[in-house]
Amino acid sequence: MSLESSPNPETTLPRDRELVLKVIPMPADCN
């Protein structure tokens, strides 16, 4: 985790969501 990412929590949220979707693909996304 870089210090630059700390002040930008908004950039970390979408990244986490993308990782979660890839790890746990929801049926809604497939539809």
N, CA, C and O atoms as a Tinker XYZ file with bonds, in Angstrom:
   124  protein
     1  N      0.853000   -1.207000    0.000000    73     2
     2  CA     0.000000    0.000000    0.000000    64     1     3
     3  C      0.883000    1.250000    0.000000    63     2     4     5
     4  O      1.675000    1.457000    0.920000    81     3
     5  N      0.747000    2.060000   -1.010000    73     3     6
     6  CA     1.562000    3.285000   -1.086000    64     5     7
     7  C      0.889000    4.412000   -0.326000    63     6     8     9
     8  O     -0.330000    4.418000   -0.157000    81     7
     9  N      1.694000    5.372000    0.133000    73     7    10
    10  CA     1.115000    6.509000    0.869000    64     9    11
    11  C      0.138000    7.266000   -0.029000    63    10    12    13
    12  O     -0.851000    7.817000    0.454000    81    11
    13  N      0.408000    7.292000   -1.311000    73    11    14
    14  CA    -0.475000    8.027000   -2.239000    64    13    15
    15  C     -1.881000    7.412000   -2.237000    63    14    16    17
    16  O     -2.872000    8.124000   -2.393000    81    15
    17  N     -1.960000    6.103000   -2.061000    73    15    18
    18  CA    -3.276000    5.442000   -2.067000    64    17    19
    19  C     -4.059000    5.793000   -0.801000    63    18    20    21
    20  O     -5.290000    5.816000   -0.816000    81    19
    21  N     -3.348000    6.063000    0.288000    73    19    22
    22  CA    -4.027000    6.370000    1.560000    64    21    23
    23  C     -4.977000    7.565000    1.419000    63    22    24    25
    24  O     -6.156000    7.452000    1.754000    81    23
    25  N     -4.488000    8.691000    0.934000    73    23    26
    26  CA    -5.335000    9.888000    0.810000    64    25    27
    27  C     -6.407000    9.720000   -0.263000    63    26    28    29
    28  O     -7.288000   10.570000   -0.387000    81    27
    29  N     -6.348000    8.645000   -1.035000    73    27    30
    30  CA    -7.355000    8.433000   -2.101000    64    29    31
    31  C     -8.143000    7.144000   -1.838000    63    30    32    33
    32  O     -7.950000    6.148000   -2.535000    81    31
    33  N     -9.023000    7.161000   -0.843000    73    31    34
    34  CA    -9.814000    5.949000   -0.518000    64    33    35
    35  C    -10.777000    5.615000   -1.650000    63    34    36    37
    36  O    -11.125000    4.451000   -1.850000    81    35
    37  N    -11.204000    6.630000   -2.388000    73    35    38
    38  CA   -12.146000    6.397000   -3.498000    64    37    39
    39  C    -11.527000    5.466000   -4.540000    63    38    40    41
    40  O    -12.226000    4.653000   -5.145000    81    39
    41  N    -10.220000    5.587000   -4.746000    73    39    42
    42  CA    -9.569000    4.742000   -5.756000    64    41    43
    43  C     -9.429000    3.306000   -5.243000    63    42    44    45
    44  O     -9.394000    2.363000   -6.033000    81    43
    45  N     -9.351000    3.145000   -3.930000    73    43    46
    46  CA    -9.208000    1.790000   -3.371000    64    45    47
    47  C    -10.538000    1.045000   -3.381000    63    46    48    49
    48  O    -10.566000   -0.175000   -3.542000    81    47
    49  N    -11.632000    1.767000   -3.211000    73    47    50
    50  CA   -12.957000    1.108000   -3.172000    64    49    51
    51  C    -13.244000    0.375000   -4.481000    63    50    52    53
    52  O    -13.526000   -0.823000   -4.455000    81    51
    53  N    -13.182000    1.058000   -5.618000    73    51    54
    54  CA   -13.465000    0.393000   -6.897000    64    53    55
    55  C    -12.510000   -0.765000   -7.155000    63    54    56    57
    56  O    -12.908000   -1.783000   -7.722000    81    55
    57  N    -11.278000   -0.622000   -6.751000    73    55    58
    58  CA   -10.297000   -1.711000   -6.978000    64    57    59
    59  C    -10.714000   -2.940000   -6.180000    63    58    60    61
    60  O    -10.703000   -4.059000   -6.694000    81    59
    61  N    -11.082000   -2.722000   -4.915000    73    59    62
    62  CA   -11.502000   -3.859000   -4.083000    64    61    63
    63  C    -12.731000   -4.523000   -4.699000    63    62    64    65
    64  O    -12.826000   -5.749000   -4.748000    81    63
    65  N    -13.660000   -3.713000   -5.162000    73    63    66
    66  CA   -14.903000   -4.275000   -5.744000    64    65    67
    67  C    -14.555000   -5.125000   -6.960000    63    66    68    69
    68  O    -15.099000   -6.216000   -7.129000    81    67
    69  N    -13.673000   -4.646000   -7.788000    73    67    70
    70  CA   -13.297000   -5.409000   -8.993000    64    69    71
    71  C    -12.676000   -6.747000   -8.594000    63    70    72    73
    72  O    -12.982000   -7.781000   -9.188000    81    71
    73  N    -11.799000   -6.721000   -7.583000    73    71    74
    74  CA   -11.153000   -7.963000   -7.145000    64    73    75
    75  C    -12.201000   -8.929000   -6.609000    63    74    76    77
    76  O    -12.165000  -10.123000   -6.906000    81    75
    77  N    -13.132000   -8.409000   -5.821000    73    75    78
    78  CA   -14.173000   -9.278000   -5.243000    64    77    79
    79  C    -15.007000   -9.899000   -6.357000    63    78    80    81
    80  O    -15.325000  -11.087000   -6.310000    81    79
    81  N    -15.361000   -9.095000   -7.358000    73    79    82
    82  CA   -16.180000   -9.621000   -8.471000    64    81    83
    83  C    -15.417000  -10.727000   -9.191000    63    82    84    85
    84  O    -16.007000  -11.730000   -9.591000    81    83
    85  N    -14.134000  -10.552000   -9.354000    73    83    86
    86  CA   -13.336000  -11.572000  -10.066000    64    85    87
    87  C    -13.208000  -12.837000   -9.216000    63    86    88    89
    88  O    -13.289000  -13.953000   -9.731000    81    87
    89  N    -13.008000  -12.650000   -7.915000    73    87    90
    90  CA   -12.855000  -13.821000   -7.024000    64    89    91
    91  C    -14.197000  -14.518000   -6.827000    63    90    92    93
    92  O    -14.275000  -15.746000   -6.828000    81    91
    93  N    -15.264000  -13.713000   -6.656000    73    91    94
    94  CA   -16.605000  -14.295000   -6.437000    64    93    95
    95  C    -17.578000  -13.746000   -7.476000    63    94    96    97
    96  O    -18.355000  -12.840000   -7.174000    81    95
    97  N    -17.545000  -14.285000   -8.698000    73    95    98
    98  CA   -18.435000  -13.808000   -9.766000    64    97    99
    99  C    -19.894000  -14.038000   -9.402000    63    98   100   101
   100  O    -20.307000  -15.170000   -9.147000    81    99
   101  N    -20.675000  -12.955000   -9.378000    73    99   102
   102  CA   -22.098000  -13.082000   -9.002000    64   101   103
   103  C    -22.926000  -13.480000  -10.236000    63   102   104   105
   104  O    -22.560000  -13.141000  -11.361000    81   103
   105  N    -24.029000  -14.191000  -10.027000    73   103   106
   106  CA   -24.899000  -14.598000  -11.148000    64   105   107
   107  C    -25.494000  -13.379000  -11.842000    63   106   108   109
   108  O    -25.743000  -13.411000  -13.047000    81   107
   109  N    -25.722000  -12.312000  -11.096000    73   107   110
   110  CA   -26.294000  -11.084000  -11.674000    64   109   111
   111  C    -25.352000  -10.555000  -12.762000    63   110   112   113
   112  O    -25.810000  -10.112000  -13.816000    81   111
   113  N    -24.045000  -10.599000  -12.512000    73   111   114
   114  CA   -23.081000  -10.089000  -13.508000    64   113   115
   115  C    -23.146000  -10.952000  -14.777000    63   114   116   117
   116  O    -23.139000  -10.421000  -15.887000    81   115
   117  N    -23.207000  -12.266000  -14.614000    73   115   118
   118  CA   -23.250000  -13.176000  -15.777000    64   117   119
   119  C    -24.488000  -12.875000  -16.607000    63   118   120   121
   120  O    -24.439000  -12.901000  -17.837000    81   119
   121  N    -25.587000  -12.593000  -15.940000    73   119   122
   122  CA   -26.832000  -12.295000  -16.674000    64   121   123
   123  C    -26.567000  -11.060000  -17.468000    63   122   124
   124  O    -27.450000  -10.584000  -18.182000    81   123
